Structure formats: C-alpha cells, structure tokens
Amino acid sequence: MTLQLKPEFLQRMPQLKRTAVLVIGGAEDKVHGRQILSTFFERAGGTDARIGIIPCASREPDAIGTRYHNIFEEMGAKSIEVIDVREREQSDNPVWQTFLDDCTGVFMTGGDQLRLCDLLANTSIMERVRMRAQLGEITLAGTSAGAAVMGHQMIAGGGSGESPNRSLVDLSTGLGIIPEVIVDQHFHNRNRMARLMSAIATCPDKLGIGIDEDTCALFESDGVFQVIGKGTVTIVDADHVFYTNQADVSPGDPLSIHNLRVHILSQGDRYNINKRLVLSPLHHS
C-alpha cells in the first residue's frame, strides 16, 4: 500500500485532524447531517483548512464547483480555490500550483471519470496531489467519478443487472492514488455487484471495493479503511480464487469464479487491504 502517513505528523495532530483519503460512493449528504463532508472538512484542518476543489469530471464545472465552495465556506474553511481545469495545459497555472503546494485538502467531484483522467492524468497538478496524499500531507476526497479514479485500474463504464461477464465492464487507467484497488460507486443503488465481479475476474490481483451512495471508505495509514455513512462498502477479493473461465469464454458468456470472497461492511467496520482482513469495528467516525 503506497498510502503512508508520516508518524511525526500523526503524533502532533489530534484524532479528527489526521489526514486521510476519503473514497465516497456519490450522492453524499450535502444538506442535513453532512457526515462525510464534515469528516473531510475536519480531516483537512477544520477552520484552518485550505481546500482545493477539482470539478473537472463534471460537464458543469462552474455549478458543481460553486456548490462545494459554498458548503466548505459555510463550514468555515480558511480558504478555498476551485481548480477548474478545462484544458490539460491549464495544469501549469502557477496560481493553482502554489495553492496545491500549501493546501490541506483536495476534493474531486463527480461526473465522468474518463473526462477527469483525460484532463488530469500525468499532469503536474495531479502528480502533486497524488504525491501529497500518499505522503499524508493532505486529506484527499473523491466522490462518484472522483472515487472511481482512485485505483491504478479504473471502471470507466459498463452495465448492470446481468450475470458477471467480460462485456459487462469497461476498464481503463485511473490516477493510481490507491493502486491496489478497483472502485465502483453508487454500488447497490445501481446494482453493480456483477460489474465489479467482472472487473476483478479480469484483474484478480486487485481488491474490488463497491461503495454505496452517501457512504465512504476512509483510508488512513497502513492500508486500513473505516466505513462511514448510511450504506455499505462491499469487498470483492479474488486472492483465494482457484478457478475462473475468464480467459476461455467469449466476452458475453457468463463467468465462472470459484472461491471468490465477498464482505459487506457498514458504519464503523474496518478492513485492511494489505492483509485482506476484516478488523474489529469502530462504531464512531
């Protein structure tokens, strides 16, 4: 696991101020309790937070950037910058570069994960965000499309409501922030279990993580995440699979996958992605 938080940083920060990577299933509560957004805000530094919002996955970046700007402004963030990249060349903008060097939190919004990667993969902006998140220098959150891009492999699209098969999922290259995982979002809400299983049959070395709406996998150090929110996080683990016909059947034919492990985790449950192990739950965030 490449996400390593510096021990000296963790020692000097109180529990709620620790940096984290929040992988959010989409449609997080923006009005009432705002549990997930409030957790991001606190982990980014609370009223000392300097937050960068990346809305470029959306076809309406002005509107969605403004919406999150207003939310974090209401919470009391010290400063907020909407990093509204429309062309890859804009990643060299010195104003944004300077802000990202000093910020404490970055939030990637929903939209189209392919659009997000087309605009930002391998740019100076995203390389800086990725490096600082993996070093534990900032808190990073991605919701919906912003969650899908977290792995090295990414679900770019596909269907639902079928048996697992190779044609059910389109895979592409993500941003590699948590390279060991493949993330699917709006998970049970859009019946995407077969899609995630199909992805893991193609990439059995990766861990499948399906995240429901208004639900988050909150990663800290050592590859451990905790579930917060109203839904569940589904783990699809092919580590003990001893047979699949994935390489031998045509794209539309049903897949056989023997000894696939599935875990369903809810609020407070924890999981270690390095050890592929469910941990004792914590029933608070």
Secondary structure, DSSP 4 states (H G I P E B T S, - for coil): ------HHHHHHS-GGG---EEEE-S---SSS--HHHHHHHHHTTGGG-EEEEE-TTSS-HHHHHHHHHHHHHHHT-SEEEE---SSGGGGG-HHHHHHHHH-SEEEE--S-HHHHHHHHTTSHHHHHHHHHHHTTSSEEEEETHHHHTTSSEEEEEE--SS---GGGEEEEE---SSTTEEEEESTGGGT-HHHHHHHHHHSTTSEEEEE-TTEEEEE-GGGEEEEEESS-EEEEE-TT--EE-TTTS-TTSPPPEET-EEEEE-TT-EEETTTTEEE---S--
